[in-house]
Amino acid sequence: MDNFATASMQETIRSVQAVVARPKQVEEAMEICSHARHGRLCVVDITGLHHEDAQRIADFLGGVCQGIGGTTERISSGIFLIVPPSHRLLRDSDNLAGYYDEILRRASSDR
């Protein structure tokens, strides 16, 4: 069982795709939206942009993210993560043991 559970968790981790983007204008943000709609996590860095451009891009991406049922998470000033609805973001305060117990339960029921 331990080998099966470990293999299952590794497959779950391998199946996550992420995009790192540094858009300079709103038009480039549309490509990021496409990635989010296809279930990819997107790390977006808008540091170094003029405040108005950065705000416009952040507002646009936030609206699209909300429209597809995802969430946005601020990583730091000017850097945020778009989490599509197909993913669950775990925080330090989440019950990680419960999450892994659920993965193991699903893995054993799939056999």
C-alpha positions in Angstrom: 0.0 0.0 0.0 2.8 2.5 0.8 4.4 2.1 -2.6 1.0 2.6 -4.3 0.1 5.6 -2.2 3.5 7.2 -2.9 3.2 6.6 -6.6 -0.3 8.1 -6.6 0.8 11.2 -4.8 3.8 11.6 -7.2 1.5 11.3 -10.2 -0.8 14.0 -8.7 2.2 16.3 -8.2 3.5 15.7 -11.8 0.1 16.5 -13.3 0.1 20.1 -12.1 1.1 22.6 -14.8 2.1 26.1 -14.0 2.9 29.2 -16.0 5.1 32.1 -14.9 4.3 35.4 -16.7 5.4 39.0 -16.7 2.8 40.8 -18.8 3.7 44.3 -19.9 0.2 45.2 -21.3 -3.4 44.0 -21.0 -3.2 42.2 -24.3 -0.6 39.9 -22.9 -2.8 39.2 -19.9 -5.3 37.5 -22.3 -2.8 34.7 -22.9 -2.6 34.2 -19.2 -6.4 33.9 -19.0 -6.2 31.2 -21.6 -3.8 29.2 -19.5 -6.0 29.6 -16.4 -9.1 28.5 -18.4 -7.1 25.3 -19.4 -6.5 24.5 -15.7 -2.9 25.8 -15.4 -1.7 27.7 -12.3 -0.4 31.1 -13.2 2.2 33.1 -11.3 1.9 36.6 -12.5 4.6 39.2 -11.9 3.6 42.8 -12.5 6.5 44.4 -10.6 8.2 47.2 -12.5 5.1 48.4 -14.3 3.6 51.8 -14.0 1.0 51.7 -11.2 -1.9 52.3 -13.7 -0.8 49.5 -16.0 -0.2 47.0 -13.2 -3.7 47.8 -11.7 -5.4 47.4 -15.0 -3.8 44.0 -15.6 -4.5 42.9 -12.0 -8.1 43.9 -12.3 -8.5 42.2 -15.7 -7.0 39.0 -14.5 -8.9 39.1 -11.2 -12.2 39.5 -13.1 -11.5 36.7 -15.5 -10.4 34.4 -12.6 -13.6 35.1 -10.8 -15.5 34.5 -14.0 -14.1 31.0 -14.4 -14.6 30.2 -10.7 -11.0 30.4 -9.7 -9.2 32.4 -7.1 -6.3 34.9 -6.9 -3.8 34.8 -4.2 -1.2 37.6 -3.5 2.2 36.1 -3.1 4.0 39.5 -2.5 3.7 43.1 -3.7 3.2 42.9 -7.5 3.2 39.1 -7.7 0.1 36.9 -7.5 -1.1 33.5 -8.2 -4.1 32.6 -10.3 -5.6 29.3 -9.1 -8.1 27.8 -11.6 -11.2 26.0 -10.1 -9.6 22.6 -10.9 -6.9 23.2 -8.2 -6.9 23.6 -4.4 -4.4 25.9 -2.8 -3.2 24.7 0.5 -2.0 27.2 3.1 0.1 26.7 6.2 -3.0 26.8 8.3 -4.8 24.1 6.3 -5.0 20.5 7.7 -2.3 19.0 5.4 -2.6 15.6 7.2 -6.3 15.5 6.3 -5.5 16.4 2.7 -3.0 13.6 2.3 -5.3 11.2 4.1 -7.9 12.0 1.4 -5.4 11.3 -1.4 -4.5 8.0 0.2 -8.2 7.1 0.6 -8.9 7.8 -3.1 -5.8 5.9 -4.2 -6.8 2.8 -2.3 -10.4 3.0 -3.6 -9.2 3.3 -7.2 -7.5 -0.1 -7.0 
